[in-house]
Amino acid sequence: MPATFVPRLTDSGVNGGSWWYTSSNPFYAAGYGMPNCTCYAYGRYAEARNAWASLPTWDAKDWYDDATSFQRGAVPGLGAVMCWGTTGSGPGHVAIVEQIAANGDVTVSESHYTSSLPYWDLQTLTAASGYSHPYLGSDYYLQGFIYNDWGPGGGGQPIIASWQTKTTGGYARTSAEALQNALCTYRKLSSLGWSLNAVCGVLGNMEIESGYNPWRWESDDVPNYPSTPSYGYGLAQFTPSSKYISDSHAQSYSGYGPNWADHAGNQNDGDAQLEYIHNYADYYPTTDYPLTFEEYKISTYNAGLMSLAWLYNYERPGDPGATQQDRIDAANYWYAILSQYGPGGRRPWKWLAQKRGAKVGYIRRKRLFRY
């Protein structure tokens, strides 16, 4: 595989090129070749990594859900397939991410079946607009990204990790256990649509709150089952502990199982805690950090700044200044580490509905066989 990603910013070599006009591209082989968004994306994905990959071979709207053997997520990645589904009868759309700006905007290359649209073109789609595409109708929505070898932020290693827990104490930032739990946090929150920057802002605070240990009770004062004392519990130190432990929604989440002194918890309670935070965080924008909760989740602001937004808008300790720099340092540390990885989950962003233009080209007549 190439050591670095080389963006395609012109159509030079596409028309007649071997990545698109050869039987190794199943769309060309089946008679659904260029111009076509799926034929182009299949070939461009392979060109970027200099090797063929068995991407889905059905309509564009099915690619994201069918790409179960690939890393997927809601954060843009270089060389990734950007996938749109539709609530209507259209076949969806796919494009390839060529560039990612610091603010999250992306430049994509694409092709179109429809004769009124370009054979090949580049589009710059803004994060602020929810990646609105000028050629897509209002019934189209962004599903997410199928990652290539570079993943979001230049990384691409798959996330293979399991939650590390213990009854008391936390884990040092540079420990193997902290890395495992940071990866689990990234995998879970990215699957819920969170940006890497937002995840790192939370992780910077988790170091101070719980030492990355999902079973940790405040002051290591571990009660017996089924107590819910007024002090904190968990990764974010839910206070009082009943806020999380007694919540009916939290109790329904996969992995739920707090730990007590005489009643062992579920090893995956961290996943349930993060899902609870995602849905029910007591997050309130402040004057200095006015991001709403939904804006925070997808923000690409500096990780250190995101740690402060989480500190003042969610954690709200009695003396936030006392640990402010430590939280910033931890957030920046995790950004450097996690940028090497591709998120390990997915969630269709149906709320990012597209608003303008005509539908993009695709395979219209029938579905191709599965590979």
Secondary structure, 3 states (H helix, E strand, C coil): CCCCCCCCCCCCCCCCCCCCCCCCCHHHHCCCCCCCHHHHHHHHHHHHHCCCCCCCCCCHHHHHHHCCCCCEECCCCCCCEEEEEECCCCCCEEEEEEEECCCCCEEEEECCCCCCCCCCEEEEECHHHCCCCCCCCCCEEEEEEECCCCCHHHCCECCCCCCCCCCCCCCCCCCHHHHHHHHHHHHHHHHCCCCHHHHHHHHHHHHHHCCCCCCCEHHHCCCCCCCCCCCCECCCCECCCHHHHCCHHHHCCCCCCCCECCECCCCCHHHHHHHHHHHHCCCCCCCCCCCCHHHHHHCCCCHHHHHHHHHHHHHCCCCHHHCHHHHHHHHHHHHHHHCCECCCCCCCCCCCECCCCCCCCCCCCCCCCCC
